[in-house]
Amino acid sequence: MEKDQILPDTVTYNTLIDGFCKAERVEEALLLWGEMRECECRPSVVSYSLVIGGLCKVNRVDEAMRLLEEMRLDGLEADVVLYTTLLKGVCEIGSIDRGFEVMDEMESRGGVPPNVITYTCLIQSLCKVGQWGKAREVLDTMAQRGIRPDVVTYTGLIDNFCKNGMIKQAMELFSWMEENGERPNDVTYAVLMDGLCKDGLLREASLFLEKMVSRGVTPDVMIYNILIKALCSAGEVDEAMELFRTMKGGKFVVESDVWSYSALIDGFCKIRRVDDALEFYEEMVTEGKTGNLVIYNLLIGGLLKNSEIDHAMELKKEMIDRGFKPDHVTYMIMIDGFSKIQMFDRAEGLLREMRTNGLVPAICHYNALMRALCDKHNMDHAMRIFQKMKNEGFEPDVITYNTLIDRTCKAGNLRAAKELLMEMLGKGLVPDAITYATLINKFSILGEMEEARRLLEKMIASGLSPDVMVYDPLLKGYSALGDSGNVIDLLHQMAAKNIVLDMNMKSTIINCICAAGKDSKILDSLPNFLSETTKEVD
């Protein structure tokens, strides 16, 4: 262009700057910006907005703020789009206070009132950092100023309430949204349905669906699928099936999809009604819907749980014939399935088959096999697999060691368990709560309380919080040795940590107190949280 003496104008530069900024190539955008200034091509508000947006996108907010000042010196005033871009930028780097400052400045200095998009950006940013009360206040401020929140604003806040277990607030906001004349969309309904289901409020979710239909709102397949899946996960498969039939033949006919079928097939398989799952699968095929790898994996897993090996392998062949290659999940399901019915050679053979098919086994595949071997008291075979896995270059994980430590402890081989723990630590792996609980339990049972207490202290020092599964065997161990001092010490530690007592724990504490006799000094030393428990020994 320049060779032909056709100089680029503001629109040309804006187009190029926009492209570079969208691709996060901000340095190149800034070079164009400098070139634009040198050739006396005056930037517009749009030009500044594009560069400020690009800088914000790569978290260079301070530079964006300086550019805003430069813009004012250039005799230009920012518009609502630019201010909103800047507000979003400062909020995305977690500087919410600066976001409020930008909003104050746009009104006081720029004379630009925020619009619904500006407020929505601020509300979403507040939700991201858990300031839901403040987000609701901003929403109320919008209403007071006569700025009507749109469905995006409401849905974003409702979604955040749901994701953080604040379903009551989500439902209240939904009602307020409707009262203010804003019509919910499919996403709003789906978000609320998902929130109700994840909170286990399945009856409320069903009533919510009925309310939708009674109002003439047609729920889409996604909304039905959310509730169907939740019912199946809760074991309410027949109710889920009834809902599926209603979806297809109710007031509003909604076409099912493959995910509707997979949710129900999974539900049937989980409660071992594999014949119903297969029958439902055939219904799906008859309707012209093609199964996917997820559905085949579910059915193969269900058949193996029922020890229907031949049928499972037939389905695997059908799956391959239809162009679905077994993946890591398929092999995980089959290795776990064969291992649980003690067909360990078949399970090991699948590890070899994976490699033949170009798949590298993962640590979870070996863990499934070792876990089943340990459950069947076949420790020697499990240790051979463990050694073979290491020889093949696979690094055991915490789950591997927990599995082996648990079994060696149950077999009474504490020396081997401690060796596994030391090997685990030597590899830089951090023991988790299960590792410590397993070892503490076994040492306590054997009366080796010094070692058990050392492990407890190490567990706490590593940042883990002991629970009743850890304290229960410790209390029993000290009580068996008549060590009332350590029993009291542990009880105070539990009280300080606000440990919630279940019935087993209460029983253990009462037995410890009874074993100590009617020593008033001991009873006087009990922490306050035991007041109700100790009434039973008075």
C-alpha positions as CSV (number, residue, x, y, z in Angstrom):
1,M,0.0,0.0,0.0
2,E,2.7,2.5,1.0
3,K,4.8,1.8,-2.1
4,D,1.8,2.8,-4.2
5,Q,1.5,5.9,-1.9
6,I,-1.8,4.7,-0.6
7,L,-1.4,5.3,3.1
8,P,-3.3,3.2,5.6
9,D,-6.0,5.0,7.5
10,T,-7.4,4.6,11.0
11,V,-9.8,1.8,9.9
12,T,-6.9,-0.2,8.4
13,Y,-4.8,0.1,11.5
14,N,-7.8,-0.8,13.7
15,T,-8.5,-3.9,11.7
16,L,-4.8,-5.1,12.0
17,I,-4.5,-4.2,15.7
18,D,-7.8,-6.0,16.4
19,G,-6.5,-9.2,14.7
20,F,-3.2,-9.1,16.6
21,C,-4.9,-8.5,19.9
22,K,-7.4,-11.3,19.4
23,A,-4.5,-13.6,18.7
24,E,-2.8,-12.3,21.9
25,R,0.1,-11.0,19.8
26,V,0.1,-7.7,21.7
27,E,3.7,-6.7,21.0
28,E,2.9,-6.6,17.3
29,A,-0.3,-4.7,18.0
30,L,1.8,-2.1,19.9
31,L,4.3,-1.8,17.1
32,L,1.4,-1.0,14.8
33,W,0.1,1.5,17.4
34,G,3.5,3.2,17.4
35,E,3.6,3.3,13.6
36,M,0.1,4.7,13.5
37,R,1.1,7.6,15.8
38,E,4.3,8.3,13.8
39,C,2.5,8.6,10.5
40,E,0.1,11.1,12.1
41,C,-2.9,8.8,11.7
42,R,-5.0,9.9,14.6
43,P,-6.3,7.0,16.8
44,S,-10.0,6.9,17.5
45,V,-11.8,5.8,20.6
46,V,-12.1,2.4,18.9
47,S,-8.3,2.3,18.4
48,Y,-7.7,2.9,22.1
49,S,-10.3,0.5,23.1
50,L,-8.7,-2.3,20.9
51,V,-5.2,-1.8,22.4
52,I,-6.5,-1.5,26.0
53,G,-8.5,-4.6,25.5
54,G,-5.5,-6.4,24.1
55,L,-3.3,-5.4,27.0
56,C,-6.0,-6.5,29.5
57,K,-6.3,-9.8,27.8
58,V,-2.6,-10.6,28.6
59,N,-2.9,-9.1,32.1
60,R,-1.0,-5.9,31.4
61,V,-3.5,-3.8,33.2
62,D,-1.2,-1.1,34.4
63,E,-0.2,-0.3,30.8
64,A,-3.9,-0.3,29.9
65,M,-4.6,2.3,32.6
66,R,-1.8,4.5,31.5
67,L,-3.1,4.3,27.9
68,L,-6.5,5.5,29.2
69,E,-4.7,8.6,30.6
70,E,-2.9,9.1,27.3
71,M,-6.2,8.9,25.5
72,R,-7.6,11.8,27.7
73,L,-4.5,13.9,26.9
74,D,-5.3,13.2,23.2
75,G,-8.6,14.9,23.7
76,L,-10.7,11.7,23.5
77,E,-13.2,10.5,26.1
78,A,-13.7,6.8,26.9
79,D,-17.0,5.3,26.1
80,V,-18.9,2.6,28.0
81,V,-17.3,-0.2,25.8
82,L,-13.8,0.9,26.7
83,Y,-14.5,1.3,30.4
84,T,-16.2,-2.1,30.5
85,T,-13.2,-3.7,28.8
86,L,-10.9,-2.1,31.4
87,L,-13.1,-3.1,34.3
88,K,-13.2,-6.7,33.0
89,G,-9.4,-6.7,32.7
90,V,-8.7,-5.5,36.2
91,C,-11.2,-8.0,37.6
92,E,-9.7,-10.9,35.8
93,I,-6.4,-10.4,37.5
94,G,-8.3,-10.6,40.8
95,S,-8.2,-6.8,41.5
96,I,-11.9,-6.4,42.3
97,D,-11.4,-3.2,44.3
98,R,-9.8,-1.6,41.2
99,G,-12.9,-2.8,39.3
100,F,-15.1,-0.7,41.6
101,E,-12.7,2.2,41.1
102,V,-13.0,2.0,37.3
103,M,-16.8,2.0,37.7
104,D,-16.7,5.0,40.0
105,E,-14.3,6.8,37.6
106,M,-16.4,6.1,34.5
107,E,-19.4,7.9,36.2
108,S,-17.7,10.7,38.2
109,R,-14.9,11.6,35.8
110,G,-16.1,10.3,32.4
111,G,-19.8,10.9,32.9
112,V,-20.5,7.5,31.4
113,P,-23.2,5.5,33.2
114,P,-22.4,1.7,33.4
115,N,-24.7,-0.5,31.3
116,V,-26.0,-4.0,31.9
117,I,-22.8,-5.5,30.4
118,T,-20.6,-3.5,32.8
119,Y,-22.6,-4.6,35.8
120,T,-22.6,-8.2,34.5
121,C,-18.8,-8.2,34.2
122,L,-18.5,-7.0,37.8
123,I,-21.0,-9.5,39.2
124,Q,-19.3,-12.4,37.4
125,S,-15.9,-11.3,38.8
126,L,-17.3,-11.1,42.3
127,C,-18.7,-14.6,42.0
128,K,-15.4,-16.0,40.8
129,V,-13.7,-14.8,44.1
130,G,-16.6,-16.0,46.3
131,Q,-18.1,-12.6,47.1
132,W,-21.7,-13.7,46.4
133,G,-23.2,-11.3,48.9
134,K,-21.4,-8.4,47.2
135,A,-22.5,-9.7,43.8
136,R,-26.1,-9.7,45.0
137,E,-25.7,-6.1,46.2
138,V,-24.5,-5.0,42.8
139,L,-27.5,-6.6,41.3
140,D,-29.8,-4.7,43.7
141,T,-27.9,-1.5,42.8
142,M,-28.6,-2.1,39.1
143,A,-32.3,-2.4,39.8
144,Q,-32.3,0.8,42.0
145,R,-30.7,2.7,39.1
146,G,-33.3,1.5,36.7
147,I,-30.9,-0.8,34.8
148,R,-32.7,-4.0,34.1
149,P,-30.5,-7.1,34.5
150,D,-30.8,-9.4,31.5
151,V,-31.0,-13.1,31.4
152,V,-27.2,-13.4,31.1
153,T,-26.7,-11.4,34.4
154,Y,-29.3,-13.5,36.3
155,T,-28.1,-16.8,34.9
156,G,-24.5,-16.1,35.7
157,L,-25.3,-15.3,39.3
158,I,-27.7,-18.3,39.7
159,D,-25.0,-20.6,38.3
160,N,-22.5,-19.4,40.8
161,F,-24.9,-19.8,43.7
162,C,-25.7,-23.4,42.5
163,K,-22.0,-24.3,42.1
164,N,-21.3,-23.2,45.7
165,G,-24.1,-25.1,47.3
166,M,-26.3,-22.0,47.8
167,I,-29.4,-23.4,46.1
168,K,-31.8,-21.5,48.4
169,Q,-30.3,-18.2,47.2
170,A,-30.4,-19.4,43.6
171,M,-34.1,-20.3,43.8
172,E,-34.9,-16.9,45.4
173,L,-33.0,-15.1,42.7
174,F,-34.8,-17.1,40.1
175,S,-38.2,-16.1,41.6
176,W,-37.0,-12.4,41.7
177,M,-35.9,-12.7,38.1
178,E,-39.4,-13.8,37.0
179,E,-41.1,-11.2,39.2
180,N,-39.1,-8.5,37.4
181,G,-40.3,-9.7,34.1
182,E,-37.1,-11.3,32.8
183,R,-37.8,-14.6,31.0
184,P,-35.5,-17.5,31.9
185,N,-33.8,-19.3,29.0
186,D,-32.9,-22.9,28.6
187,V,-29.5,-22.3,30.2
188,T,-31.2,-20.8,33.3
189,Y,-33.4,-23.8,33.7
190,A,-30.6,-26.2,33.1
191,V,-28.3,-24.5,35.7
192,L,-31.0,-24.7,38.3
193,M,-31.9,-28.2,37.5
194,D,-28.3,-29.2,37.8
195,G,-27.9,-27.3,41.1
196,L,-31.0,-29.1,42.6
197,C,-29.8,-32.5,41.5
198,K,-26.2,-32.0,42.8
199,D,-27.6,-31.0,46.1
200,G,-29.6,-34.3,46.2
201,L,-32.9,-32.4,46.1
202,L,-34.4,-34.8,43.5
203,R,-38.0,-34.3,44.6
204,E,-37.6,-30.5,44.3
205,A,-36.0,-31.0,40.9
206,S,-39.0,-33.1,39.7
207,L,-41.4,-30.5,41.0
208,F,-39.4,-27.8,39.2
209,L,-39.7,-29.7,36.0
210,E,-43.4,-30.1,36.5
211,K,-43.7,-26.4,37.1
212,M,-41.9,-25.7,33.9
213,V,-44.3,-27.8,31.9
214,S,-47.4,-26.4,33.6
215,R,-46.3,-22.9,32.6
216,G,-46.0,-24.0,29.0
217,V,-42.2,-24.0,29.0
218,T,-40.8,-26.9,26.9
219,P,-37.8,-28.5,28.7
220,D,-35.1,-29.5,26.3
221,V,-33.4,-32.9,26.3
222,M,-30.5,-31.5,28.3
223,I,-32.8,-30.6,31.2
224,Y,-34.4,-34.0,31.1
225,N,-31.0,-35.7,30.9
226,I,-29.7,-33.9,34.0
227,L,-32.7,-35.2,36.1
228,I,-32.6,-38.7,34.5
229,K,-28.9,-39.0,35.3
230,A,-29.4,-37.8,38.9
231,L,-32.2,-40.3,39.5
232,C,-30.1,-43.1,38.2
233,S,-27.1,-42.1,40.3
234,A,-29.4,-42.3,43.4
235,G,-30.6,-45.8,42.4
236,E,-34.1,-44.5,41.3
237,V,-33.8,-46.1,37.9
238,D,-37.5,-47.0,37.5
239,E,-38.4,-43.4,38.3
240,A,-35.8,-42.3,35.8
241,M,-37.3,-44.6,33.2
242,E,-40.8,-43.2,33.8
243,L,-39.4,-39.7,33.3
244,F,-37.8,-40.9,30.0
245,R,-41.1,-42.2,28.8
246,T,-42.8,-38.9,29.8
247,M,-40.2,-37.0,27.9
248,K,-40.9,-38.9,24.7
249,G,-44.7,-39.1,25.0
250,G,-45.8,-36.3,27.4
251,K,-47.4,-32.9,26.8
252,F,-44.3,-31.7,25.0
253,V,-42.6,-34.5,22.9
254,V,-38.9,-34.1,23.4
255,E,-36.5,-36.3,21.3
256,S,-34.1,-38.3,23.4
257,D,-30.5,-38.4,22.5
258,V,-27.7,-40.9,23.1
259,W,-26.9,-39.4,26.5
260,S,-30.5,-40.1,27.7
261,Y,-29.9,-43.8,26.9
262,S,-26.4,-43.9,28.4
263,A,-27.6,-42.4,31.7
264,L,-30.3,-45.1,32.0
265,I,-28.0,-47.9,30.8
266,D,-25.5,-46.9,33.4
267,G,-28.2,-46.8,36.0
268,F,-29.4,-50.3,35.2
269,C,-25.9,-51.7,35.2
270,K,-25.1,-50.2,38.6
271,I,-28.0,-52.1,40.2
272,R,-27.1,-55.2,38.2
273,R,-30.2,-55.2,36.0
274,V,-28.0,-55.9,32.9
275,D,-30.8,-57.6,31.0
276,D,-32.9,-54.4,31.3
277,A,-29.8,-52.4,30.2
278,L,-29.4,-54.6,27.1
279,E,-33.1,-54.4,26.3
280,F,-32.9,-50.7,26.5
281,Y,-29.8,-50.6,24.3
282,E,-31.7,-52.7,21.6
283,E,-34.6,-50.1,21.8
284,M,-32.1,-47.4,21.1
285,V,-30.7,-49.2,18.1
286,T,-34.2,-49.9,16.8
287,E,-34.9,-46.2,16.9
288,G,-31.9,-45.6,14.6
289,K,-29.6,-44.2,17.2
290,T,-26.0,-45.3,17.1
291,G,-24.3,-46.4,20.3
292,N,-21.1,-44.8,21.3
293,L,-18.0,-46.0,23.2
294,V,-19.4,-44.8,26.5
295,I,-22.5,-47.1,26.1
296,Y,-20.4,-50.1,25.0
297,N,-18.1,-49.6,28.0
298,L,-21.0,-49.5,30.4
299,L,-22.6,-52.7,29.0
300,I,-19.3,-54.6,29.0
301,G,-18.7,-53.6,32.6
302,G,-22.2,-54.6,33.6
303,L,-21.9,-58.0,31.9
304,L,-18.5,-58.7,33.6
305,K,-20.0,-57.8,37.0
306,N,-22.6,-60.5,36.3
307,S,-19.8,-62.9,35.2
308,E,-21.4,-63.0,31.7
309,I,-17.9,-63.2,30.1
310,D,-18.9,-64.6,26.7
311,H,-21.6,-62.0,26.2
312,A,-19.2,-59.2,27.3
313,M,-16.6,-60.4,24.7
314,E,-19.3,-60.6,22.0
315,L,-20.2,-57.0,22.7
316,K,-16.6,-56.0,22.6
317,K,-16.3,-57.6,19.1
318,E,-19.5,-55.8,18.0
319,M,-18.1,-52.5,19.2
320,I,-14.9,-53.0,17.2
321,D,-16.8,-54.1,14.1
322,R,-18.9,-50.9,14.3
323,G,-15.7,-48.8,14.3
324,F,-15.3,-48.1,18.0
325,K,-11.8,-48.9,19.2
326,P,-11.4,-49.9,22.8
327,D,-9.8,-47.0,24.8
328,H,-8.1,-46.8,28.1
329,V,-11.5,-46.7,29.9
330,T,-12.6,-49.9,28.1
331,Y,-9.5,-51.7,29.2
332,M,-9.8,-50.3,32.7
333,I,-13.3,-51.7,32.9
334,M,-12.3,-55.1,31.5
335,I,-9.1,-55.5,33.7
336,D,-11.1,-54.5,36.8
337,G,-14.0,-56.8,35.8
338,F,-11.8,-59.9,35.1
339,S,-9.8,-59.2,38.2
340,K,-12.8,-59.1,40.5
341,I,-14.0,-62.5,39.2
342,Q,-10.5,-63.8,39.8
343,M,-9.6,-64.3,36.2
344,F,-6.2,-62.7,36.7
345,D,-4.5,-64.3,33.7
346,R,-7.1,-62.7,31.4
347,A,-6.6,-59.4,33.2
348,E,-2.8,-59.6,32.6
349,G,-3.4,-60.6,29.0
350,L,-5.4,-57.4,28.5
351,L,-2.3,-55.3,29.5
352,R,-0.4,-57.0,26.7
353,E,-3.3,-56.5,24.3
354,M,-3.3,-52.8,25.1
355,R,0.3,-52.5,23.8
356,T,-0.5,-54.6,20.7
357,N,-3.3,-52.1,20.0
358,G,-1.0,-49.1,20.4
359,L,-2.2,-48.1,23.9
360,V,0.2,-47.7,26.7
361,P,-1.2,-49.0,30.0
362,A,-1.6,-46.4,32.8
363,I,-0.8,-46.9,36.5
364,C,-4.6,-47.2,37.2
365,H,-4.7,-50.4,35.1
366,Y,-2.0,-52.0,37.2
367,N,-3.6,-50.7,40.4
368,A,-7.0,-52.4,39.5
369,L,-5.2,-55.7,39.1
370,M,-3.2,-55.4,42.3
371,R,-6.2,-54.3,44.3
372,A,-8.2,-57.3,43.3
373,L,-5.2,-59.7,44.0
374,C,-4.9,-58.1,47.5
375,D,-8.6,-58.4,48.1
376,K,-8.3,-62.1,47.3
377,H,-5.3,-62.5,49.7
378,N,-3.0,-63.2,46.7
379,M,-0.2,-61.0,48.0
380,D,2.7,-62.8,46.3
381,H,1.0,-62.4,42.9
382,A,0.3,-58.7,43.7
383,M,3.9,-58.1,44.6
384,R,5.0,-59.8,41.3
385,I,2.8,-57.4,39.4
386,F,4.2,-54.5,41.4
387,Q,7.8,-55.5,40.6
388,K,6.9,-56.1,36.9
389,M,5.3,-52.7,36.7
390,K,8.4,-51.0,38.0
391,N,10.6,-53.0,35.7
392,E,8.6,-51.8,32.8
393,G,9.3,-48.2,33.8
394,F,6.0,-47.4,35.5
395,E,6.2,-45.3,38.7
396,P,3.8,-46.5,41.4
397,D,1.5,-43.8,42.8
398,V,0.0,-43.2,46.3
399,I,-2.9,-45.5,45.5
400,T,-0.5,-48.3,44.6
401,Y,1.3,-48.0,47.9
402,N,-1.9,-47.6,49.9
403,T,-3.3,-50.8,48.4
404,L,-0.1,-52.8,49.2
405,I,0.4,-51.3,52.7
406,D,-3.3,-52.1,53.6
407,R,-2.9,-55.7,52.6
408,T,0.5,-56.2,54.3
409,C,-0.9,-54.6,57.5
410,K,-3.9,-56.9,57.4
411,A,-1.6,-59.9,57.0
412,G,0.3,-58.7,60.1
413,N,3.5,-58.0,58.1
414,L,4.3,-54.6,59.6
415,R,7.9,-54.8,58.6
416,A,6.9,-55.0,54.9
417,A,4.4,-52.2,55.4
418,K,7.0,-49.9,56.8
419,E,9.4,-50.8,54.0
420,L,6.7,-49.9,51.5
421,L,6.2,-46.6,53.3
422,M,9.9,-45.8,53.3
423,E,10.1,-46.7,49.5
424,M,7.1,-44.4,48.9
425,L,8.8,-41.5,50.8
426,G,12.1,-42.2,49.0
427,K,10.3,-41.7,45.7
428,G,9.1,-38.3,46.8
429,L,5.5,-39.4,47.2
430,V,3.5,-37.8,50.0
431,P,1.4,-40.2,52.0
432,D,-2.3,-39.3,52.2
433,A,-4.9,-39.7,55.0
434,I,-5.6,-43.3,53.9
435,T,-1.9,-44.2,54.2
436,Y,-1.6,-42.9,57.7
437,A,-5.0,-44.2,58.9
438,T,-4.1,-47.7,57.7
439,L,-0.7,-47.8,59.5
440,I,-2.0,-46.1,62.7
441,N,-4.9,-48.6,62.9
442,K,-2.6,-51.6,62.6
443,F,0.0,-50.3,65.1
444,S,-2.8,-49.4,67.6
445,I,-4.3,-52.9,67.3
446,L,-0.9,-54.4,68.1
447,G,-0.4,-52.1,71.0
448,E,2.6,-50.3,69.5
449,M,1.3,-46.9,70.6
450,E,4.6,-45.1,70.4
451,E,4.9,-45.8,66.7
452,A,1.1,-45.1,66.2
453,R,1.5,-41.7,68.0
454,R,4.6,-40.8,65.9
455,L,2.6,-41.5,62.7
456,L,-0.2,-39.3,64.0
457,E,2.2,-36.4,64.7
458,K,3.7,-36.9,61.3
459,M,0.3,-36.8,59.7
460,I,-0.6,-33.6,61.4
461,A,2.7,-32.0,60.5
462,S,2.2,-32.8,56.8
463,G,-1.0,-30.7,56.9
464,L,-3.5,-33.6,57.0
465,S,-6.4,-33.6,59.4
466,P,-7.1,-36.8,61.3
467,D,-10.7,-37.9,61.5
468,V,-12.6,-40.5,63.5
469,M,-11.1,-43.3,61.5
470,V,-7.7,-42.3,62.9
471,Y,-8.7,-41.4,66.4
472,D,-10.9,-44.4,67.1
473,P,-8.1,-47.1,66.9
474,L,-5.7,-44.7,68.9
475,L,-8.2,-44.4,71.7
476,K,-8.8,-48.1,71.8
477,G,-5.1,-48.8,71.8
478,Y,-4.3,-46.4,74.7
479,S,-7.4,-47.6,76.6
480,A,-6.3,-51.3,76.3
481,L,-3.0,-50.3,77.9
482,G,-4.8,-48.4,80.7
483,D,-3.2,-45.1,79.5
484,S,-5.9,-42.7,80.6
485,G,-3.5,-39.7,80.2
486,N,-3.1,-40.2,76.5
487,V,-6.9,-41.0,76.1
488,I,-7.7,-37.6,77.7
489,D,-5.0,-35.9,75.6
490,L,-6.5,-37.3,72.3
491,L,-10.0,-36.3,73.4
492,H,-8.9,-32.7,73.9
493,Q,-7.2,-32.8,70.5
494,M,-10.4,-34.0,68.9
495,A,-12.4,-31.3,70.6
496,A,-10.0,-28.6,69.5
497,K,-10.3,-29.9,65.9
498,N,-14.2,-30.0,66.2
499,I,-14.2,-33.6,65.2
500,V,-17.8,-34.8,64.6
501,L,-18.6,-37.9,66.7
502,D,-20.4,-40.7,65.0
503,M,-22.1,-43.5,67.0
504,N,-19.0,-45.8,66.8
505,M,-16.8,-43.0,68.1
506,K,-19.2,-42.2,71.0
507,S,-19.2,-45.9,71.9
508,T,-15.4,-46.0,71.9
509,I,-15.2,-43.0,74.1
510,I,-17.7,-44.4,76.6
511,N,-15.8,-47.7,76.7
512,C,-12.6,-45.8,77.3
513,I,-14.1,-43.9,80.2
514,C,-15.7,-47.1,81.7
515,A,-12.3,-48.8,81.5
516,A,-10.7,-46.0,83.4
517,G,-13.2,-46.5,86.3
518,K,-15.1,-43.9,88.3
519,D,-12.1,-41.6,88.7
520,S,-13.6,-38.1,89.1
521,K,-10.3,-36.5,88.1
522,I,-10.5,-38.3,84.7
523,L,-14.2,-37.3,84.2
524,D,-13.3,-33.7,85.2
525,S,-10.6,-33.6,82.5
526,L,-13.0,-34.5,79.7
527,P,-13.5,-31.8,77.1
528,N,-16.8,-30.0,76.8
529,F,-17.9,-31.7,73.6
530,L,-18.3,-35.0,75.6
531,S,-20.9,-33.7,78.0
532,E,-23.8,-35.4,76.2
533,T,-21.8,-38.6,75.6
534,T,-20.7,-39.0,79.3
535,K,-24.2,-38.8,80.7
536,E,-24.5,-42.5,79.8
537,V,-21.7,-43.5,82.2
538,D,-22.9,-41.5,85.2
